[in-house]
Amino acid sequence: MYDSGKGAGQAAQSKRKDARRNQQTLLDAATAVFVTSGVEAPVRDIAAKASVGIGTIYRHFPTRADLVIAVYRHQVDACAEAGPALLTTSPTPHAALGRWVDLFVDFLVTKHGLAAALQADNAGFDTLHTYFLDRLLPVCTQLLDVAAAAGEIRPGLTAYQLMRGVGNLCIGADSDPRYDARLLVTLLVAGLRQPH
């Protein structure tokens, strides 16, 4: 005898997996578009990158602020998860730190449009900033500690100092095409090396 309840449950679970996968695809596409074109990029560009219709985006994210916040959280989570993975796949702890800082810079490029997208929602912005610090400071601390323990970088730099410094180097990069924040960030990370 066929158990229709079991079949319905599996179908619902499969549908939820598909919805999560679709949302992940949209967030990946939106992240890529925001990094290259800013948070004001047309929704049609995101839809084209994700190979979906515009309606699909609005079904998942009814407002631009919803989309920007979701991308922000998505990038924070990706940065947090990347740290430990980079430590195991990079040739050295310093290389892992450099690759992680590159991801952090991509995140910062998107983050600059967040304040405008949230407008007067200070509580929402504060909540996201706390989320950002809670997720990323421990990861950056781990990367710095491992690199310092390996004798590759100078000890004593805190994650907050490095992240704040990288953030300050990225300010203004979106408004001045002559300014190359990535070059300066690369020099900063190279300058962390312990002299031999």
PyMOL CGO cylinders between C-alpha atoms (Angstrom):
from pymol import cmd
from pymol.cgo import CYLINDER

trace = [
    CYLINDER, 0.00, 0.00, 0.00, 1.27, 3.52, -0.86, 0.3, 1, 1, 1, 1, 1, 1,
    CYLINDER, 1.27, 3.52, -0.86, 1.86, 5.86, 2.07, 0.3, 1, 1, 1, 1, 1, 1,
    CYLINDER, 1.86, 5.86, 2.07, 0.80, 9.25, 0.74, 0.3, 1, 1, 1, 1, 1, 1,
    CYLINDER, 0.80, 9.25, 0.74, 1.90, 11.02, 3.94, 0.3, 1, 1, 1, 1, 1, 1,
    CYLINDER, 1.90, 11.02, 3.94, 5.48, 9.83, 3.56, 0.3, 1, 1, 1, 1, 1, 1,
    CYLINDER, 5.48, 9.83, 3.56, 5.56, 10.77, -0.12, 0.3, 1, 1, 1, 1, 1, 1,
    CYLINDER, 5.56, 10.77, -0.12, 4.17, 14.23, 0.63, 0.3, 1, 1, 1, 1, 1, 1,
    CYLINDER, 4.17, 14.23, 0.63, 6.78, 14.76, 3.35, 0.3, 1, 1, 1, 1, 1, 1,
    CYLINDER, 6.78, 14.76, 3.35, 9.63, 13.83, 1.01, 0.3, 1, 1, 1, 1, 1, 1,
    CYLINDER, 9.63, 13.83, 1.01, 8.23, 16.11, -1.68, 0.3, 1, 1, 1, 1, 1, 1,
    CYLINDER, 8.23, 16.11, -1.68, 8.02, 19.03, 0.78, 0.3, 1, 1, 1, 1, 1, 1,
    CYLINDER, 8.02, 19.03, 0.78, 11.58, 18.36, 1.96, 0.3, 1, 1, 1, 1, 1, 1,
    CYLINDER, 11.58, 18.36, 1.96, 12.80, 18.24, -1.64, 0.3, 1, 1, 1, 1, 1, 1,
    CYLINDER, 12.80, 18.24, -1.64, 10.97, 21.49, -2.35, 0.3, 1, 1, 1, 1, 1, 1,
    CYLINDER, 10.97, 21.49, -2.35, 12.64, 23.16, 0.67, 0.3, 1, 1, 1, 1, 1, 1,
    CYLINDER, 12.64, 23.16, 0.67, 16.06, 21.98, -0.55, 0.3, 1, 1, 1, 1, 1, 1,
    CYLINDER, 16.06, 21.98, -0.55, 15.31, 23.40, -4.00, 0.3, 1, 1, 1, 1, 1, 1,
    CYLINDER, 15.31, 23.40, -4.00, 14.20, 26.71, -2.46, 0.3, 1, 1, 1, 1, 1, 1,
    CYLINDER, 14.20, 26.71, -2.46, 17.40, 26.91, -0.37, 0.3, 1, 1, 1, 1, 1, 1,
    CYLINDER, 17.40, 26.91, -0.37, 19.52, 26.07, -3.41, 0.3, 1, 1, 1, 1, 1, 1,
    CYLINDER, 19.52, 26.07, -3.41, 17.68, 28.72, -5.47, 0.3, 1, 1, 1, 1, 1, 1,
    CYLINDER, 17.68, 28.72, -5.47, 18.17, 31.29, -2.73, 0.3, 1, 1, 1, 1, 1, 1,
    CYLINDER, 18.17, 31.29, -2.73, 21.88, 30.39, -2.53, 0.3, 1, 1, 1, 1, 1, 1,
    CYLINDER, 21.88, 30.39, -2.53, 22.18, 30.83, -6.32, 0.3, 1, 1, 1, 1, 1, 1,
    CYLINDER, 22.18, 30.83, -6.32, 20.48, 34.24, -6.08, 0.3, 1, 1, 1, 1, 1, 1,
    CYLINDER, 20.48, 34.24, -6.08, 22.75, 35.34, -3.23, 0.3, 1, 1, 1, 1, 1, 1,
    CYLINDER, 22.75, 35.34, -3.23, 25.87, 34.22, -5.11, 0.3, 1, 1, 1, 1, 1, 1,
    CYLINDER, 25.87, 34.22, -5.11, 24.72, 36.11, -8.21, 0.3, 1, 1, 1, 1, 1, 1,
    CYLINDER, 24.72, 36.11, -8.21, 23.75, 39.23, -6.25, 0.3, 1, 1, 1, 1, 1, 1,
    CYLINDER, 23.75, 39.23, -6.25, 27.08, 39.18, -4.42, 0.3, 1, 1, 1, 1, 1, 1,
    CYLINDER, 27.08, 39.18, -4.42, 29.01, 39.02, -7.69, 0.3, 1, 1, 1, 1, 1, 1,
    CYLINDER, 29.01, 39.02, -7.69, 26.95, 41.83, -9.24, 0.3, 1, 1, 1, 1, 1, 1,
    CYLINDER, 26.95, 41.83, -9.24, 27.17, 44.02, -6.11, 0.3, 1, 1, 1, 1, 1, 1,
    CYLINDER, 27.17, 44.02, -6.11, 30.96, 43.58, -5.94, 0.3, 1, 1, 1, 1, 1, 1,
    CYLINDER, 30.96, 43.58, -5.94, 31.40, 44.75, -9.54, 0.3, 1, 1, 1, 1, 1, 1,
    CYLINDER, 31.40, 44.75, -9.54, 28.50, 47.22, -9.88, 0.3, 1, 1, 1, 1, 1, 1,
    CYLINDER, 28.50, 47.22, -9.88, 27.45, 48.26, -6.36, 0.3, 1, 1, 1, 1, 1, 1,
    CYLINDER, 27.45, 48.26, -6.36, 24.23, 47.66, -4.43, 0.3, 1, 1, 1, 1, 1, 1,
    CYLINDER, 24.23, 47.66, -4.43, 22.22, 49.88, -6.76, 0.3, 1, 1, 1, 1, 1, 1,
    CYLINDER, 22.22, 49.88, -6.76, 22.83, 47.50, -9.69, 0.3, 1, 1, 1, 1, 1, 1,
    CYLINDER, 22.83, 47.50, -9.69, 19.64, 46.68, -11.61, 0.3, 1, 1, 1, 1, 1, 1,
    CYLINDER, 19.64, 46.68, -11.61, 17.76, 43.60, -10.42, 0.3, 1, 1, 1, 1, 1, 1,
    CYLINDER, 17.76, 43.60, -10.42, 17.66, 42.40, -14.05, 0.3, 1, 1, 1, 1, 1, 1,
    CYLINDER, 17.66, 42.40, -14.05, 21.49, 42.08, -13.93, 0.3, 1, 1, 1, 1, 1, 1,
    CYLINDER, 21.49, 42.08, -13.93, 21.22, 39.83, -10.88, 0.3, 1, 1, 1, 1, 1, 1,
    CYLINDER, 21.22, 39.83, -10.88, 18.43, 37.81, -12.50, 0.3, 1, 1, 1, 1, 1, 1,
    CYLINDER, 18.43, 37.81, -12.50, 20.51, 37.35, -15.65, 0.3, 1, 1, 1, 1, 1, 1,
    CYLINDER, 20.51, 37.35, -15.65, 23.57, 36.27, -13.63, 0.3, 1, 1, 1, 1, 1, 1,
    CYLINDER, 23.57, 36.27, -13.63, 21.44, 33.75, -11.69, 0.3, 1, 1, 1, 1, 1, 1,
    CYLINDER, 21.44, 33.75, -11.69, 19.58, 32.63, -14.86, 0.3, 1, 1, 1, 1, 1, 1,
    CYLINDER, 19.58, 32.63, -14.86, 16.18, 33.31, -13.27, 0.3, 1, 1, 1, 1, 1, 1,
    CYLINDER, 16.18, 33.31, -13.27, 13.31, 35.70, -13.86, 0.3, 1, 1, 1, 1, 1, 1,
    CYLINDER, 13.31, 35.70, -13.86, 13.07, 38.99, -11.98, 0.3, 1, 1, 1, 1, 1, 1,
    CYLINDER, 13.07, 38.99, -11.98, 9.92, 37.70, -10.24, 0.3, 1, 1, 1, 1, 1, 1,
    CYLINDER, 9.92, 37.70, -10.24, 11.97, 34.93, -8.62, 0.3, 1, 1, 1, 1, 1, 1,
    CYLINDER, 11.97, 34.93, -8.62, 14.22, 37.50, -6.97, 0.3, 1, 1, 1, 1, 1, 1,
    CYLINDER, 14.22, 37.50, -6.97, 11.26, 39.50, -5.65, 0.3, 1, 1, 1, 1, 1, 1,
    CYLINDER, 11.26, 39.50, -5.65, 9.65, 36.31, -4.35, 0.3, 1, 1, 1, 1, 1, 1,
    CYLINDER, 9.65, 36.31, -4.35, 12.72, 35.66, -2.19, 0.3, 1, 1, 1, 1, 1, 1,
    CYLINDER, 12.72, 35.66, -2.19, 13.61, 39.30, -1.46, 0.3, 1, 1, 1, 1, 1, 1,
    CYLINDER, 13.61, 39.30, -1.46, 10.61, 41.68, -1.68, 0.3, 1, 1, 1, 1, 1, 1,
    CYLINDER, 10.61, 41.68, -1.68, 12.73, 44.86, -1.30, 0.3, 1, 1, 1, 1, 1, 1,
    CYLINDER, 12.73, 44.86, -1.30, 16.25, 45.91, -2.28, 0.3, 1, 1, 1, 1, 1, 1,
    CYLINDER, 16.25, 45.91, -2.28, 17.06, 46.31, 1.43, 0.3, 1, 1, 1, 1, 1, 1,
    CYLINDER, 17.06, 46.31, 1.43, 16.03, 42.67, 2.00, 0.3, 1, 1, 1, 1, 1, 1,
    CYLINDER, 16.03, 42.67, 2.00, 18.37, 41.59, -0.79, 0.3, 1, 1, 1, 1, 1, 1,
    CYLINDER, 18.37, 41.59, -0.79, 21.27, 43.76, 0.40, 0.3, 1, 1, 1, 1, 1, 1,
    CYLINDER, 21.27, 43.76, 0.40, 20.92, 42.51, 3.99, 0.3, 1, 1, 1, 1, 1, 1,
    CYLINDER, 20.92, 42.51, 3.99, 20.78, 38.90, 2.80, 0.3, 1, 1, 1, 1, 1, 1,
    CYLINDER, 20.78, 38.90, 2.80, 23.90, 39.42, 0.66, 0.3, 1, 1, 1, 1, 1, 1,
    CYLINDER, 23.90, 39.42, 0.66, 25.64, 41.07, 3.62, 0.3, 1, 1, 1, 1, 1, 1,
    CYLINDER, 25.64, 41.07, 3.62, 24.90, 38.09, 5.89, 0.3, 1, 1, 1, 1, 1, 1,
    CYLINDER, 24.90, 38.09, 5.89, 25.80, 35.68, 3.08, 0.3, 1, 1, 1, 1, 1, 1,
    CYLINDER, 25.80, 35.68, 3.08, 29.20, 37.33, 2.65, 0.3, 1, 1, 1, 1, 1, 1,
    CYLINDER, 29.20, 37.33, 2.65, 29.86, 37.44, 6.40, 0.3, 1, 1, 1, 1, 1, 1,
    CYLINDER, 29.86, 37.44, 6.40, 29.08, 33.73, 6.61, 0.3, 1, 1, 1, 1, 1, 1,
    CYLINDER, 29.08, 33.73, 6.61, 31.23, 32.95, 3.56, 0.3, 1, 1, 1, 1, 1, 1,
    CYLINDER, 31.23, 32.95, 3.56, 34.15, 34.93, 5.04, 0.3, 1, 1, 1, 1, 1, 1,
    CYLINDER, 34.15, 34.93, 5.04, 33.75, 33.20, 8.40, 0.3, 1, 1, 1, 1, 1, 1,
    CYLINDER, 33.75, 33.20, 8.40, 33.67, 29.74, 6.83, 0.3, 1, 1, 1, 1, 1, 1,
    CYLINDER, 33.67, 29.74, 6.83, 36.57, 30.49, 4.48, 0.3, 1, 1, 1, 1, 1, 1,
    CYLINDER, 36.57, 30.49, 4.48, 39.12, 31.18, 7.24, 0.3, 1, 1, 1, 1, 1, 1,
    CYLINDER, 39.12, 31.18, 7.24, 39.53, 27.63, 8.57, 0.3, 1, 1, 1, 1, 1, 1,
    CYLINDER, 39.53, 27.63, 8.57, 39.25, 26.18, 5.06, 0.3, 1, 1, 1, 1, 1, 1,
    CYLINDER, 39.25, 26.18, 5.06, 42.02, 28.46, 3.78, 0.3, 1, 1, 1, 1, 1, 1,
    CYLINDER, 42.02, 28.46, 3.78, 44.30, 27.41, 6.63, 0.3, 1, 1, 1, 1, 1, 1,
    CYLINDER, 44.30, 27.41, 6.63, 44.06, 23.80, 5.46, 0.3, 1, 1, 1, 1, 1, 1,
    CYLINDER, 44.06, 23.80, 5.46, 44.34, 24.47, 1.71, 0.3, 1, 1, 1, 1, 1, 1,
    CYLINDER, 44.34, 24.47, 1.71, 46.87, 27.31, 1.50, 0.3, 1, 1, 1, 1, 1, 1,
    CYLINDER, 46.87, 27.31, 1.50, 50.61, 26.68, 1.26, 0.3, 1, 1, 1, 1, 1, 1,
    CYLINDER, 50.61, 26.68, 1.26, 51.33, 28.84, 4.33, 0.3, 1, 1, 1, 1, 1, 1,
    CYLINDER, 51.33, 28.84, 4.33, 49.35, 30.57, 7.10, 0.3, 1, 1, 1, 1, 1, 1,
    CYLINDER, 49.35, 30.57, 7.10, 50.42, 33.95, 5.66, 0.3, 1, 1, 1, 1, 1, 1,
    CYLINDER, 50.42, 33.95, 5.66, 49.02, 32.94, 2.25, 0.3, 1, 1, 1, 1, 1, 1,
    CYLINDER, 49.02, 32.94, 2.25, 45.77, 31.88, 3.97, 0.3, 1, 1, 1, 1, 1, 1,
    CYLINDER, 45.77, 31.88, 3.97, 45.59, 35.26, 5.68, 0.3, 1, 1, 1, 1, 1, 1,
    CYLINDER, 45.59, 35.26, 5.68, 46.17, 37.07, 2.37, 0.3, 1, 1, 1, 1, 1, 1,
    CYLINDER, 46.17, 37.07, 2.37, 43.46, 35.09, 0.60, 0.3, 1, 1, 1, 1, 1, 1,
    CYLINDER, 43.46, 35.09, 0.60, 41.05, 35.69, 3.47, 0.3, 1, 1, 1, 1, 1, 1,
    CYLINDER, 41.05, 35.69, 3.47, 41.74, 39.42, 3.39, 0.3, 1, 1, 1, 1, 1, 1,
    CYLINDER, 41.74, 39.42, 3.39, 40.91, 39.37, -0.36, 0.3, 1, 1, 1, 1, 1, 1,
    CYLINDER, 40.91, 39.37, -0.36, 37.49, 37.91, 0.49, 0.3, 1, 1, 1, 1, 1, 1,
    CYLINDER, 37.49, 37.91, 0.49, 37.09, 40.49, 3.23, 0.3, 1, 1, 1, 1, 1, 1,
    CYLINDER, 37.09, 40.49, 3.23, 37.80, 43.28, 0.72, 0.3, 1, 1, 1, 1, 1, 1,
    CYLINDER, 37.80, 43.28, 0.72, 35.09, 41.88, -1.60, 0.3, 1, 1, 1, 1, 1, 1,
    CYLINDER, 35.09, 41.88, -1.60, 32.75, 41.99, 1.37, 0.3, 1, 1, 1, 1, 1, 1,
    CYLINDER, 32.75, 41.99, 1.37, 33.70, 45.59, 2.19, 0.3, 1, 1, 1, 1, 1, 1,
    CYLINDER, 33.70, 45.59, 2.19, 32.99, 46.70, -1.37, 0.3, 1, 1, 1, 1, 1, 1,
    CYLINDER, 32.99, 46.70, -1.37, 29.42, 45.45, -0.97, 0.3, 1, 1, 1, 1, 1, 1,
    CYLINDER, 29.42, 45.45, -0.97, 29.08, 46.74, 2.58, 0.3, 1, 1, 1, 1, 1, 1,
    CYLINDER, 29.08, 46.74, 2.58, 29.59, 50.37, 1.53, 0.3, 1, 1, 1, 1, 1, 1,
    CYLINDER, 29.59, 50.37, 1.53, 26.13, 50.42, -0.05, 0.3, 1, 1, 1, 1, 1, 1,
    CYLINDER, 26.13, 50.42, -0.05, 24.49, 48.88, 2.98, 0.3, 1, 1, 1, 1, 1, 1,
    CYLINDER, 24.49, 48.88, 2.98, 23.97, 52.10, 4.93, 0.3, 1, 1, 1, 1, 1, 1,
    CYLINDER, 23.97, 52.10, 4.93, 22.18, 53.72, 1.99, 0.3, 1, 1, 1, 1, 1, 1,
    CYLINDER, 22.18, 53.72, 1.99, 20.04, 50.63, 1.42, 0.3, 1, 1, 1, 1, 1, 1,
    CYLINDER, 20.04, 50.63, 1.42, 18.97, 50.54, 5.08, 0.3, 1, 1, 1, 1, 1, 1,
    CYLINDER, 18.97, 50.54, 5.08, 18.49, 54.32, 5.26, 0.3, 1, 1, 1, 1, 1, 1,
    CYLINDER, 18.49, 54.32, 5.26, 17.10, 55.24, 8.69, 0.3, 1, 1, 1, 1, 1, 1,
    CYLINDER, 17.10, 55.24, 8.69, 17.03, 51.71, 10.15, 0.3, 1, 1, 1, 1, 1, 1,
    CYLINDER, 17.03, 51.71, 10.15, 19.85, 52.25, 12.66, 0.3, 1, 1, 1, 1, 1, 1,
    CYLINDER, 19.85, 52.25, 12.66, 18.78, 49.29, 14.79, 0.3, 1, 1, 1, 1, 1, 1,
    CYLINDER, 18.78, 49.29, 14.79, 18.96, 47.00, 11.74, 0.3, 1, 1, 1, 1, 1, 1,
    CYLINDER, 18.96, 47.00, 11.74, 22.40, 48.32, 10.84, 0.3, 1, 1, 1, 1, 1, 1,
    CYLINDER, 22.40, 48.32, 10.84, 23.65, 47.92, 14.43, 0.3, 1, 1, 1, 1, 1, 1,
    CYLINDER, 23.65, 47.92, 14.43, 22.38, 44.32, 14.52, 0.3, 1, 1, 1, 1, 1, 1,
    CYLINDER, 22.38, 44.32, 14.52, 24.24, 43.53, 11.30, 0.3, 1, 1, 1, 1, 1, 1,
    CYLINDER, 24.24, 43.53, 11.30, 27.40, 45.21, 12.55, 0.3, 1, 1, 1, 1, 1, 1,
    CYLINDER, 27.40, 45.21, 12.55, 27.30, 43.09, 15.71, 0.3, 1, 1, 1, 1, 1, 1,
    CYLINDER, 27.30, 43.09, 15.71, 26.76, 39.98, 13.57, 0.3, 1, 1, 1, 1, 1, 1,
    CYLINDER, 26.76, 39.98, 13.57, 29.76, 41.01, 11.45, 0.3, 1, 1, 1, 1, 1, 1,
    CYLINDER, 29.76, 41.01, 11.45, 32.04, 41.41, 14.48, 0.3, 1, 1, 1, 1, 1, 1,
    CYLINDER, 32.04, 41.41, 14.48, 30.82, 38.25, 16.22, 0.3, 1, 1, 1, 1, 1, 1,
    CYLINDER, 30.82, 38.25, 16.22, 31.42, 36.12, 13.12, 0.3, 1, 1, 1, 1, 1, 1,
    CYLINDER, 31.42, 36.12, 13.12, 34.60, 37.64, 11.65, 0.3, 1, 1, 1, 1, 1, 1,
    CYLINDER, 34.60, 37.64, 11.65, 36.78, 38.75, 14.56, 0.3, 1, 1, 1, 1, 1, 1,
    CYLINDER, 36.78, 38.75, 14.56, 37.36, 35.17, 15.81, 0.3, 1, 1, 1, 1, 1, 1,
    CYLINDER, 37.36, 35.17, 15.81, 38.22, 33.96, 12.29, 0.3, 1, 1, 1, 1, 1, 1,
    CYLINDER, 38.22, 33.96, 12.29, 40.68, 36.78, 11.67, 0.3, 1, 1, 1, 1, 1, 1,
    CYLINDER, 40.68, 36.78, 11.67, 42.16, 36.20, 15.15, 0.3, 1, 1, 1, 1, 1, 1,
    CYLINDER, 42.16, 36.20, 15.15, 42.70, 32.53, 14.33, 0.3, 1, 1, 1, 1, 1, 1,
    CYLINDER, 42.70, 32.53, 14.33, 44.42, 33.39, 11.03, 0.3, 1, 1, 1, 1, 1, 1,
    CYLINDER, 44.42, 33.39, 11.03, 46.69, 35.94, 12.73, 0.3, 1, 1, 1, 1, 1, 1,
    CYLINDER, 46.69, 35.94, 12.73, 47.50, 33.58, 15.62, 0.3, 1, 1, 1, 1, 1, 1,
    CYLINDER, 47.50, 33.58, 15.62, 48.41, 30.67, 13.33, 0.3, 1, 1, 1, 1, 1, 1,
    CYLINDER, 48.41, 30.67, 13.33, 50.58, 32.89, 11.10, 0.3, 1, 1, 1, 1, 1, 1,
    CYLINDER, 50.58, 32.89, 11.10, 52.32, 34.42, 14.13, 0.3, 1, 1, 1, 1, 1, 1,
    CYLINDER, 52.32, 34.42, 14.13, 52.88, 30.98, 15.73, 0.3, 1, 1, 1, 1, 1, 1,
    CYLINDER, 52.88, 30.98, 15.73, 54.47, 29.83, 12.46, 0.3, 1, 1, 1, 1, 1, 1,
    CYLINDER, 54.47, 29.83, 12.46, 56.83, 32.82, 12.68, 0.3, 1, 1, 1, 1, 1, 1,
    CYLINDER, 56.83, 32.82, 12.68, 55.51, 34.24, 9.40, 0.3, 1, 1, 1, 1, 1, 1,
    CYLINDER, 55.51, 34.24, 9.40, 54.10, 37.52, 10.70, 0.3, 1, 1, 1, 1, 1, 1,
    CYLINDER, 54.10, 37.52, 10.70, 54.92, 39.88, 13.51, 0.3, 1, 1, 1, 1, 1, 1,
    CYLINDER, 54.92, 39.88, 13.51, 53.00, 39.05, 16.68, 0.3, 1, 1, 1, 1, 1, 1,
    CYLINDER, 53.00, 39.05, 16.68, 50.82, 41.54, 18.50, 0.3, 1, 1, 1, 1, 1, 1,
    CYLINDER, 50.82, 41.54, 18.50, 48.45, 42.76, 15.79, 0.3, 1, 1, 1, 1, 1, 1,
    CYLINDER, 48.45, 42.76, 15.79, 44.81, 42.25, 16.75, 0.3, 1, 1, 1, 1, 1, 1,
    CYLINDER, 44.81, 42.25, 16.75, 42.08, 41.15, 14.36, 0.3, 1, 1, 1, 1, 1, 1,
    CYLINDER, 42.08, 41.15, 14.36, 40.19, 44.37, 15.05, 0.3, 1, 1, 1, 1, 1, 1,
    CYLINDER, 40.19, 44.37, 15.05, 43.23, 46.48, 14.11, 0.3, 1, 1, 1, 1, 1, 1,
    CYLINDER, 43.23, 46.48, 14.11, 43.79, 44.59, 10.86, 0.3, 1, 1, 1, 1, 1, 1,
    CYLINDER, 43.79, 44.59, 10.86, 40.14, 44.57, 9.84, 0.3, 1, 1, 1, 1, 1, 1,
    CYLINDER, 40.14, 44.57, 9.84, 39.79, 48.27, 10.69, 0.3, 1, 1, 1, 1, 1, 1,
    CYLINDER, 39.79, 48.27, 10.69, 42.96, 49.08, 8.72, 0.3, 1, 1, 1, 1, 1, 1,
    CYLINDER, 42.96, 49.08, 8.72, 41.77, 47.13, 5.68, 0.3, 1, 1, 1, 1, 1, 1,
    CYLINDER, 41.77, 47.13, 5.68, 38.38, 48.83, 5.96, 0.3, 1, 1, 1, 1, 1, 1,
    CYLINDER, 38.38, 48.83, 5.96, 39.98, 52.27, 6.09, 0.3, 1, 1, 1, 1, 1, 1,
    CYLINDER, 39.98, 52.27, 6.09, 42.09, 51.48, 3.01, 0.3, 1, 1, 1, 1, 1, 1,
    CYLINDER, 42.09, 51.48, 3.01, 38.90, 50.53, 1.13, 0.3, 1, 1, 1, 1, 1, 1,
    CYLINDER, 38.90, 50.53, 1.13, 37.09, 53.80, 1.88, 0.3, 1, 1, 1, 1, 1, 1,
    CYLINDER, 37.09, 53.80, 1.88, 36.80, 55.92, -1.23, 0.3, 1, 1, 1, 1, 1, 1,
    CYLINDER, 36.80, 55.92, -1.23, 37.74, 53.17, -3.66, 0.3, 1, 1, 1, 1, 1, 1,
    CYLINDER, 37.74, 53.17, -3.66, 34.26, 53.23, -5.18, 0.3, 1, 1, 1, 1, 1, 1,
    CYLINDER, 34.26, 53.23, -5.18, 34.31, 56.99, -5.84, 0.3, 1, 1, 1, 1, 1, 1,
    CYLINDER, 34.31, 56.99, -5.84, 37.82, 57.41, -7.28, 0.3, 1, 1, 1, 1, 1, 1,
    CYLINDER, 37.82, 57.41, -7.28, 38.84, 55.17, -10.19, 0.3, 1, 1, 1, 1, 1, 1,
    CYLINDER, 38.84, 55.17, -10.19, 42.50, 56.20, -9.74, 0.3, 1, 1, 1, 1, 1, 1,
    CYLINDER, 42.50, 56.20, -9.74, 42.58, 54.76, -6.22, 0.3, 1, 1, 1, 1, 1, 1,
    CYLINDER, 42.58, 54.76, -6.22, 43.50, 51.07, -6.03, 0.3, 1, 1, 1, 1, 1, 1,
    CYLINDER, 43.50, 51.07, -6.03, 42.56, 49.87, -2.55, 0.3, 1, 1, 1, 1, 1, 1,
    CYLINDER, 42.56, 49.87, -2.55, 43.45, 46.26, -3.40, 0.3, 1, 1, 1, 1, 1, 1,
    CYLINDER, 43.45, 46.26, -3.40, 47.05, 47.22, -4.12, 0.3, 1, 1, 1, 1, 1, 1,
    CYLINDER, 47.05, 47.22, -4.12, 47.35, 48.97, -0.76, 0.3, 1, 1, 1, 1, 1, 1,
    CYLINDER, 47.35, 48.97, -0.76, 45.69, 46.09, 1.08, 0.3, 1, 1, 1, 1, 1, 1,
    CYLINDER, 45.69, 46.09, 1.08, 48.11, 43.67, -0.60, 0.3, 1, 1, 1, 1, 1, 1,
    CYLINDER, 48.11, 43.67, -0.60, 51.02, 45.85, 0.56, 0.3, 1, 1, 1, 1, 1, 1,
    CYLINDER, 51.02, 45.85, 0.56, 49.57, 45.91, 4.09, 0.3, 1, 1, 1, 1, 1, 1,
    CYLINDER, 49.57, 45.91, 4.09, 49.34, 42.10, 4.23, 0.3, 1, 1, 1, 1, 1, 1,
    CYLINDER, 49.34, 42.10, 4.23, 52.85, 41.76, 2.76, 0.3, 1, 1, 1, 1, 1, 1,
    CYLINDER, 52.85, 41.76, 2.76, 54.09, 44.21, 5.40, 0.3, 1, 1, 1, 1, 1, 1,
    CYLINDER, 54.09, 44.21, 5.40, 52.88, 41.91, 8.18, 0.3, 1, 1, 1, 1, 1, 1,
    CYLINDER, 52.88, 41.91, 8.18, 55.65, 39.44, 7.32, 0.3, 1, 1, 1, 1, 1, 1,
    CYLINDER, 55.65, 39.44, 7.32, 58.23, 38.79, 9.96, 0.3, 1, 1, 1, 1, 1, 1,
    CYLINDER, 58.23, 38.79, 9.96, 61.67, 39.95, 8.79, 0.3, 1, 1, 1, 1, 1, 1,
    CYLINDER, 61.67, 39.95, 8.79, 64.14, 37.07, 8.52, 0.3, 1, 1, 1, 1, 1, 1,
]
cmd.load_cgo(trace, "trace")
